[in-house]
Amino acid sequence: MTKPEILLAGVVFGESPRWHDGRLWFSDWGANQVIALAEDNRPEVIVQIPSFPMCIDFLPDGRLLVVDSAQRRLVRLEVDGSLVTHADLSVVSDKPWNDIVVDDRGNAYVNSIGFDFPGGEFTPGPIVLVTPEGSVRQVADGLAFPNGMAITADGATLIVAESYANQLTAYDIEPDGRLANRRVWAATPGDHPDGICVDAEGAVWYADVGNRHCVRVAEGGAVLSMVELDRGAFACVLSRGEDPKLYVVGQNWGEPESTKPTGQVVAFPAPAPGAGRP
């Protein structure tokens, strides 16, 4: 088993890793912070927002978007450091909002798990489209705990992890941003996919908390590779460049509470281009 390189320990509840501007960014939901790692893995707190969940992505011009689930809104970090409301998500649902992915046009897709987790009664969740101007409209529904999302390199397909359905679900992205042609992209029997990312070969990596691993799958479900952790794997992202790495955020989950944070940010070597080509 390949052992990961531990980049940062002492994270309270790491989630939503993103590779942006040559750096790894992620949210520490437990500390209410968005953090970016410097070259020496020194953490830099970018912004603090009292929200759980608190997923992130970036507009094409580089400005940060943060899902402020506590206030049921999407916020934007301006160049001057101010936070402004980008969109009001409560117009669609007052349930917790979860993951976000932004396309090359600045359209943001945000999903809601649809119920009060973990104590509420299960109800399927929706996906909304937030335009660059901040308008919000629902473009999908009926998802069994929608979790991580990613858009393929050609911008044509949105893939979402349905954690309670044990599958990755895909939609065609229409020219106006609507989602169409819902289908199963890959079944993940025995796994509950959480955060996901798409690699240069068009395969998807998904993190699984309970099984403590990240799995690389091709469309149709063929398993191409896997890495294992010693704690729950919540989400993953790939770096760019000649020597890509798979970054994973994880922590203990469903165990007796520790007096110290158990979250870590770790890195694995990514498969060489063409390895296990789907």
C-alpha positions in Angstrom: 0.0 0.0 0.0 1.3 3.4 -0.9 1.6 5.6 2.1 0.6 9.2 1.7 2.7 12.3 2.4 1.2 14.2 5.3 1.1 17.8 4.4 -0.9 19.3 7.3 -2.2 17.8 10.5 -4.4 19.3 13.2 -7.3 20.1 10.8 -10.7 20.1 12.6 -12.9 19.0 9.7 -11.3 19.3 6.2 -13.5 19.4 3.1 -13.8 20.8 -0.4 -10.2 20.7 -1.6 -9.5 22.8 -4.8 -6.4 23.3 -6.9 -6.2 27.0 -7.8 -3.4 29.3 -8.9 -0.7 26.7 -8.2 -1.9 26.0 -4.6 -4.1 23.7 -2.7 -7.1 25.3 -1.1 -9.6 23.7 1.2 -12.2 24.4 3.9 -11.8 23.6 7.5 -15.5 23.4 8.4 -14.7 22.8 12.1 -12.6 26.0 12.3 -14.9 27.9 9.9 -11.9 28.8 7.7 -10.9 28.7 4.1 -7.2 27.8 3.9 -4.5 27.8 1.2 -1.2 26.0 1.5 2.1 27.7 0.6 4.9 25.8 -1.0 6.3 24.8 2.4 2.8 23.6 3.3 2.3 26.5 5.7 -1.4 27.2 6.0 -2.7 30.6 5.2 -6.2 31.5 6.4 -7.9 33.3 3.5 -11.3 34.0 5.0 -13.4 32.9 8.0 -17.1 32.2 7.7 -19.2 30.6 10.5 -20.8 27.9 8.4 -21.0 24.1 8.3 -21.0 23.0 5.4 -18.8 25.5 3.7 -17.6 24.4 0.2 -15.6 26.5 -2.2 -14.8 27.1 -5.9 -13.5 29.9 -8.0 -15.0 32.2 -10.7 -13.1 32.4 -14.0 -11.6 35.7 -12.9 -10.1 34.1 -9.7 -12.6 35.4 -7.1 -13.5 32.9 -4.4 -17.1 31.6 -4.0 -18.1 30.1 -0.7 -21.3 28.2 0.2 -22.4 29.8 3.4 -24.9 27.1 4.4 -25.6 28.7 7.7 -27.1 31.7 6.0 -28.4 29.8 3.0 -26.4 31.9 0.6 -23.4 31.9 -1.8 -20.8 34.6 -0.9 -18.0 36.1 -3.0 -14.6 37.3 -1.8 -13.7 40.5 -3.6 -10.2 41.6 -4.5 -10.2 44.1 -1.6 -10.9 41.3 0.9 -14.6 42.1 1.4 -17.3 39.5 1.5 -20.5 40.1 -0.5 -23.6 38.0 -1.2 -23.4 36.4 -4.6 -26.7 34.7 -4.5 -29.6 33.9 -2.1 -30.0 30.1 -2.0 -33.0 30.2 0.4 -35.3 31.0 -2.5 -35.1 27.3 -3.5 -34.5 25.5 -0.2 -34.0 26.3 3.5 -32.2 23.0 4.0 -28.4 22.7 4.3 -26.5 23.6 1.1 -23.4 21.5 0.3 -21.0 21.3 -2.7 -20.3 23.8 -5.5 -18.6 23.6 -8.9 -18.1 26.5 -11.3 -17.8 26.3 -15.1 -15.7 28.4 -17.5 -18.6 30.8 -18.1 -18.9 31.6 -14.4 -22.1 29.5 -13.9 -22.0 27.9 -10.4 -23.8 24.7 -9.6 -24.7 24.2 -6.0 -26.5 21.3 -4.4 -28.5 20.8 -1.2 -28.7 17.5 0.6 -32.4 18.2 1.0 -32.8 17.4 4.7 -31.4 18.2 8.1 -28.4 15.9 8.4 -27.8 13.8 10.4 -31.0 14.0 12.5 -33.6 14.8 10.0 -35.8 12.5 7.9 -34.3 11.8 4.5 -35.6 13.8 1.6 -33.9 13.9 -1.9 -32.0 17.1 -2.7 -31.8 19.5 -5.7 -29.1 21.2 -7.7 -29.4 24.9 -8.6 -27.7 27.0 -11.2 -26.4 30.4 -10.1 -25.6 32.7 -13.0 -22.6 35.2 -12.8 -25.2 37.9 -12.1 -26.5 35.9 -9.1 -29.8 34.7 -10.3 -30.8 31.2 -9.0 -32.9 28.5 -10.6 -33.3 24.8 -9.8 -32.0 22.6 -12.6 -32.2 19.1 -11.1 -33.8 17.3 -8.2 -34.5 13.9 -6.7 -30.8 13.3 -5.7 -30.1 10.9 -2.9 -27.7 13.0 -0.7 -25.9 14.9 -3.5 -22.3 15.4 -2.5 -19.2 16.2 -4.5 -19.5 17.6 -8.0 -17.2 18.1 -11.0 -17.4 19.2 -14.6 -15.6 17.5 -17.4 -12.8 19.2 -19.3 -14.9 20.0 -22.3 -17.6 21.7 -20.1 -20.3 19.4 -21.4 -21.0 17.1 -18.5 -21.7 17.6 -14.8 -21.0 14.7 -12.5 -22.4 14.5 -9.0 -21.8 11.9 -6.3 -25.1 10.5 -4.9 -23.8 9.2 -1.6 -27.1 7.4 -0.6 -27.5 5.9 -4.0 -24.0 4.5 -4.2 -23.4 6.0 -7.6 -22.0 8.9 -9.7 -24.7 10.5 -11.7 -24.1 12.6 -14.8 -26.0 15.3 -16.7 -25.5 17.0 -20.0 -24.9 20.8 -19.6 -27.1 22.7 -22.1 -25.9 25.9 -23.7 -28.1 27.9 -21.3 -26.7 26.1 -18.3 -29.7 23.8 -17.8 -29.0 20.1 -16.9 -30.4 17.3 -19.1 -30.2 13.6 -19.8 -29.7 12.4 -16.3 -27.9 9.0 -16.2 -25.8 6.8 -14.0 -22.1 7.6 -14.9 -20.7 4.8 -12.6 -22.2 2.6 -10.0 -20.1 2.3 -6.8 -21.5 -0.7 -5.0 -20.5 -0.9 -1.4 -19.1 2.7 -1.5 -20.8 6.0 -0.6 -18.9 8.6 -2.8 -18.3 11.9 -1.2 -16.0 14.5 -2.8 -14.9 13.9 -6.4 -12.6 15.2 -9.1 -12.0 14.5 -12.8 -8.5 13.6 -14.1 -6.8 14.3 -17.4 -8.0 11.0 -18.8 -11.6 11.7 -18.0 -11.8 9.2 -15.1 -13.2 10.2 -11.8 -11.6 10.0 -8.3 -14.1 9.7 -5.5 -13.5 9.8 -1.7 -15.3 7.4 0.6 -15.5 8.1 4.3 -16.6 4.8 5.7 -14.2 2.7 3.6 -11.3 5.0 4.1 -10.2 5.2 0.5 -10.3 7.1 -2.7 -11.1 5.2 -5.9 -10.5 6.0 -9.5 -13.3 4.8 -11.8 -14.0 5.0 -15.6 -17.4 5.9 -17.0 -19.4 2.6 -16.6 -17.9 1.8 -13.3 -14.6 0.0 -14.0 -12.2 0.5 -11.1 -8.8 1.7 -12.3 -6.9 2.3 -9.1 -7.3 3.0 -5.4 -5.5 4.6 -2.5 -6.1 3.9 1.2 -6.1 6.1 4.3 -6.0 5.4 8.0 -9.1 7.6 8.5 -12.2 8.6 6.6 -11.6 10.1 3.1 -13.9 13.1 2.6 -12.8 14.7 -0.6 -10.0 14.7 -3.1 -8.5 16.9 -5.9 -5.7 16.6 -8.4 -2.9 19.2 -9.0 -1.9 20.2 -12.5 1.5 20.0 -14.2 4.1 17.3 -15.1 4.0 15.6 -11.7 0.4 15.6 -10.6 -0.6 14.6 -7.0 -3.9 13.4 -5.6 -4.6 15.5 -2.5 -7.1 14.1 0.1 -8.7 15.6 3.1 -9.7 13.2 5.8 -10.5 12.7 9.5 -11.9 10.2 11.9 -15.7 9.9 11.7 -18.2 7.9 13.7 -15.7 7.1 16.4 -15.5 8.3 20.0 -14.6 12.0 20.0 -10.9 12.8 20.4 -9.6 15.7 22.5 -7.5 16.7 19.5 -8.5 17.4 15.8 -7.9 14.3 13.7 -8.1 16.0 10.3 -5.2 15.8 7.8 -4.3 16.9 4.3 -2.3 14.2 2.6 -0.9 13.7 -0.9 -0.5 10.6 -3.1 1.4 10.3 -6.4 -1.2 10.4 -9.2 -1.1 7.7 -11.9 1.0 8.5 -14.9 -0.9 9.7 -18.0 -2.4 6.7 -19.8 -2.1 4.4 -16.8 -5.4 2.5 -16.6 -6.8 4.5 -19.5 -10.6 4.3 -19.5 
